[in-house]
Amino acid sequence: MKTRRFEDVSLGEQLPPLEIPVTVALIAGGAIATRDYFPGHHDKDAAQELGSPHVFMNILTTSGLVERFVEEWCGPEGRFKDLKIRLGAPNYPGDTMTFKGEVTALDADTRTAEVTLKGKNSMGNHVTGTVAVTLP
């Protein structure tokens, strides 16, 4: 995987979309990997008792997927400087979340690009936010 250089990035540049199939394994595995043992993330019956139709994704899994989306664009030498996200519609199994993003700010002094992004599923935006990444 090649890392983008700051000089090769332009304001308004669109990141390639990324589709993430939302599965029980992704939701439960992400919760367990982040040590989030809340039953709504891995036990369908417990989630339904809470009023949810199925297990639902936790914010740490979402955060990791945001980082994956940006890193697939910038490459492995990009350094995350800031990540600000907000959750919206839940991610449930059987849906697909599609990430889209755009470079909305560039700082030549710090070689930092800001990406504004959203991850949308069939119910609306699951996650919106910005990520600042320093490039070589």
Secondary structure, DSSP 4 states (H G I P E B T S, - for coil): -PPPPGGG--TTPBPPPEEEE--HHHHHHHHHHTT---GGGT-HHHHHHTT-SS----HHHHHHHHHHHHHHHH-TT-EEEEEEEEE-SPP-TT-EEEEEEEEEEEETTTTEEEEEEEEEETTEEEEEEEEEEE--
